[in-house]
């Protein structure tokens, strides 16, 4: 029996191709995936349900087991730091994925397990349930915003010389795009932890 020209089509191959397209162009489409894999567009539906299904499979691929951290013996702030940093590491490899996953309900159990760990840490910090939801949204904003900054231009602010002296002085610090995003994330994480620690005090 002759060997097929292309590898057999699978959900894994579809996800790989879609993620490569996102990384290079910022999006994907069924016709483009089919062209890349040299298959008919209709054949994709033998392995995936729809666009939302592909995005959720990509979420599962990106996060996989990297968010399953041994945090049982850590204090709430140590556990929160570990999971939030791991969350950012996962998504930082694919910054153009952020708008797509933001627009879709989280269903992947691996990602949900990370949110469970963060929710438990926030409970231990003394937050009531309604504040925990707000804190989780704040963490999303911090992580995903810092990752989106990886797609920003090297020069974000270009003030006219002398018109904004405080901003001019701040901009003297040398930063790469990656360094700027990382520094902003770490500052935001520390501000978040310190704010939660104050919340822990007021709740006790």
FIKOL-239010 format. One record per atom (N, C-alpha, C, CB): x, y, z. Coordinates in steps of 0.05 Angstrom, whole numbers, plus 5000, padded with zeros to 4 digits. Last residue first. Glycine has a CB too. Layout:
<rs>
XYZ
...
</rs>
This chain:
<rs>
481657936188
482157766212
481257896237
485157696214
481058306148
479058086150
479257926175
479157906126
485358626151
482858746157
480658536160
481958946136
489458266135
489458386162
486758496169
491558606163
487958156083
488057936102
487958046130
490657766098
488858656060
486058556062
485958326082
485158456034
494358666063
492858866079
489958776082
492959136065
495158256026
496158216054
494758426072
499158256056
493258485980
491758255992
492658206021
492258005975
497258875973
494458955977
492758735989
493259035951
501558535965
501558715988
498758815994
503458955984
500058285917
500458125941
500358305966
503157985940
499758735882
497358565887
497758415913
496958375864
505058905883
502859095892
500358935899
502259305871
507358455860
508058525887
505958725899
510858655888
505058465809
504658235826
505158305855
506357995817
506958955788
504058915792
503458685811
502758865766
512458825786
511459045803
508559015809
511959315789
512258405749
513258355776
512358575795
516258325776
510258685703
508858465715
509658415743
509258205698
514359055694
511659155700
509958935713
510259255674
518558705682
518758885705
515958985713
520559125699
516558465635
517158305659
517258475684
519858155655
516258905600
513858755607
514258585632
513058575583
521759055599
519659245608
517159095617
519059455586
524158595578
524758685604
522758875616
527458825604
521858585526
521358365545
521958445574
523158115538
523759065505
520959015507
520258805527
519758935479
529059315549
528159175525
525059145527
529558895522
530959935576
529259705577
528959575550
526459765589
534260425614
534360255590
532659995595
537260175584
531361035636
532160755644
532060575619
530160645665
529161495616
532061455614
532961175620
533561655632
523961545628
524561405604
527561375599
523361545580
523861865673
523161575676
524161425652
520161545680
525062365651
526962235669
526461935672
526762375697
520462445619
523162435607
525162285625
524162715600
516562475659
516562255641
519262225627
514262295620
518262965682
518162725698
518162475681
515762725717
517763325637
520363265649
520363005666
521263495666
515063445583
514163265604
516663165620
512563015592
517763785549
514963845556
513963675579
513163795532
522963625536
522563845555
519763895564
523664085544
521363365473
523463425492
522763665510
526163485478
515063035470
516763245460
518863325481
515163495451
514962325484
514262605491
516062805477
514262645521
513261765468
515161935454
514462235459
515161885423
512461105491
511961395496
514061555482
511861455527
514360635469
511460665475
510760955478
510660505500
518660325430
518260595441
515260635445
519460825423
517759815412
519959855431
519660125445
522659845416
510659655411
513059765399
515259805420
512560025384
507959025437
507959315435
510559415421
507759445462
507758505449
507258565421
507358875416
504558465412
508458485503
510658375486
510258425457
510758075491
503758665524
505858865520
508258755504
506858955548
500958195531
500358355507
502458565502
497658495511
503158065581
503857895557
503258055531
502257635557
500758435613
503658435611
504558275587
504958325637
495358285606
496258555598
499258565595
495458765618
495257785629
494857805600
495658085590
491857765594
496657915684
498057715668
497757765638
497157435674
492858325698
495758345703
497358165684
496458285732
487858095685
488758355673
491758385675
487258585687
487957645718
487857615689
488857865675
484957545680
487957905768
490257745760
490357695730
490157465775
482858135765
485258305767
487758155759
485458415796
479757675765
479657855742
482158035741
477058015741
480957515817
481657345795
481657505769
479757105792
478757935846
481657895847
482557715824
482457775874
473257865836
474558115827
477658075826
473858345846
472657365861
472057395832
473457645821
469057415827
473757525913
475557335900
475157345870
474957045910
469557845927
472157975923
474157785909
473358075950
465657465934
465257665913
467857815907
463057865921
467757135978
467357035950
467157255929
464956865949
472657526016
470057396013
469657315984
467757586022
479457396033
477557526016
474857376016
478657545988
483557166063
481357296077
479357426060
482457486096
487456856042
488157136047
485957296061
488957276021
484756396032
486556396055
487456686062
488956216050
482256565985
480656506008
482356516034
479356216006
486756595953
485356845959
483456805983
483756935935
487956055949
489956235961
488556495969
492256295942
483455875922
483955775949
485955955963
485155495947
484056145873
481756205890
482156105919
479256075878
488755905854
488756185860
486456265878
488656355835
486755375846
488955425865
489155725873
491655345852
482855495808
482055375834
484255425854
481455075831
485955655765
484155855778
483255755805
481755905760
488255165755
489955385764
488255605777
491555505740
483854875738
485254785762
487055005773
486854535757
482655135690
480855165713
482155085739
478255015708
486854935659
486755225665
484955275689
485755385641
485254395658
487854475668
488054765676
489954415647
480154405635
480454335663
483154405675
479854035667
477554915594
479654715598
480154665627
482254815584
474155345593
472955085598
475054865603
471255005574
472856025595
474855815602
473455555608
476655915626
469756345540
469456235567
471556015572
466656125571
473356835501
471956575503
471956475532
473356365486
476557255493
473857275483
472257025487
473957345453
481557115511
479957305527
477057315519
481157585525
483456805470
482556665495
481056855513
484956555509
484457225432
482656995426
481656855451
484056795408
488157575455
485457675448
483557445443
485657845423
492757195463
491257325485
488457425477
492857555496
495857015422
493556855430
491756995449
494556585442
500257315418
498057385400
495657215405
499057345371
503957085455
502557335462
500157395444
504457565462
506156555472
504256595450
502656855455
502356355447
509356545515
510456425491
508656475467
510856125495
506156735555
508156915544
509356805519
510256975564
503056325576
501856485555
503956675542
499656655566
506656085614
505255925594
504356105570
502855795606
508256515647
510256375630
508956215608
511956185647
503456645672
504656835653
506656685635
505957065668
502756185704
500656265685
501856445664
498356405700
507256225737
507056005718
504956065696
506255745732
505756685766
508156685749
508156465728
510756665766
501256485792
500956715774
503356735755
500656975790
503456065823
501556005802
501256235782
498755945814
507156345857
507956115840
506056075817
508255865857
503856725883
506156805866
506856585847
508556885884
500456375911
499356555891
501556645872
497956795904
504056115946
502555955926
501456135904
500155815940
505756555976
507656405960
506256235939
509356215979
500856706000
502156895982
504356755965
503457115998
499356246030
497656346009
499056525989
495256486021
505155806037
503256006047
501656116024
504856236062
505455116015
506255396014
504255576028
506655485985
503954596009
505454666034
506354956034
507854486037
501454575959
499954505983
501354596008
499554205984
503554645909
503354885926
502054825953
501855105912
506154405857
505854305884
505854535904
508154105891
502254585798
504554625816
504054515843
505354915817
500254585739
499754405762
502154395780
499054115751
501554875696
500255015718
499654845742
497655145708
503454525659
505354715670
504154875693
506154905648
500554155631
500954095660
502754305673
502153825663
497454595587
498054315592
498354275622
500554235578
497255105563
497555085592
498354805601
494855155606
497154995509
498955195519
499355165549
497855475513
493054595504
495854545495
497754735508
495954575464
488554865523
489454625537
492354565529
487654385530
488255265484
488655345512
489755105528
485955445525
487154945440
489755095441
490255175470
489555345423
482154765454
484254575452
487054705452
483954405426
479555255450
479755125476
481854905476
477055015484
480055365396
481255545415
481555415442
479555805417
477054935374
479954955369
481255135389
480355065340
471955055394
473254805402
476254825397
472054565387
470955525366
471155535395
472555285406
468455565408
470355325313
472555505320
473055515350
472055785310
468354635321
468054905311
470455075319
465355035321
469954085328
467154165325
466854435312
465854175353
474653635296
474053865314
471153955308
476054105310
474653205262
476453195285
475853425305
479253215276
471553275219
471653005229
473252985255
472952815208
472453785202
470253745221
469953455230
467653825208
476453755164
477153845191
474953785212
477654155191
473953635117
475253415132
476053495160
477653305117
472454115095
470353955107
471553725124
468553835086
477154295071
476154435095
474154255110
474854705088
481853795052
479453945048
478454075074
477153765035
488953915060
486553745063
484153915055
486253625092
493954145072
493354025046
491153825048
495953895035
494954455115
495154165119
494554005094
493054075140
494254965095
496754895107
497154595109
497055025134
488854925079
490954965059
493654885070
491055265050
486354865129
486054655108
488254685087
483254675095
487655365152
488555105164
488554885144
486855035189
484855705117
487755715119
488955465131
488655965136
479355555126
480655525099
483655525101
479655745081
478955685182
478755405173
479955375145
475855315172
483956125208
481356075195
481355785186
480856275172
486956535259
486956295242
484156275229
487556035258
491557055281
488956925279
489256675262
486857125266
496657255281
494857355301
492057235300
494557645298
500757065249
498857265238
496957375258
497357135215
504056735281
505256885258
503357105248
505856695235
500956505321
503556625328
504656805306
505556395333
496656325290
496256535310
498956665317
494956425336
499255915262
498056145247
497556375266
495356065234
500555575303
502755695287
501655935272
503855485267
495455425320
497155585338
499455715323
498255395360
493655145275
492255385284
493955555302
489655305298
497354715276
497254905253
495855165261
495854775229
496054465324
498754555319
498754765297
500554325311
490654335315
491354515337
494154635332
491254375364
491253965274
489654205270
490454415290
486654145271
494253565299
495353705276
493853965270
495353525251
490453405337
493053515346
494353665323
494953285355
486353195307
485853435323
488453565331
484153375347
489152985243
488352935271
487753205284
490552785287
490852655183
489652885196
488752805224
487252995180
497052345170
494152315175
493152555191
493452055189
501752705130
500952555154
497952545157
502252685179
501552625058
501552785082
500852615106
499453015079
501852195022
503652425018
503852595043
502652594995
501751515047
500451775041
502451995039
498251835062
504950975013
504851145037
503551415030
507751195048
501350444981
503050684981
502750855005
502450844956
501749765000
500050005000
501850255000
498150005025
</rs>
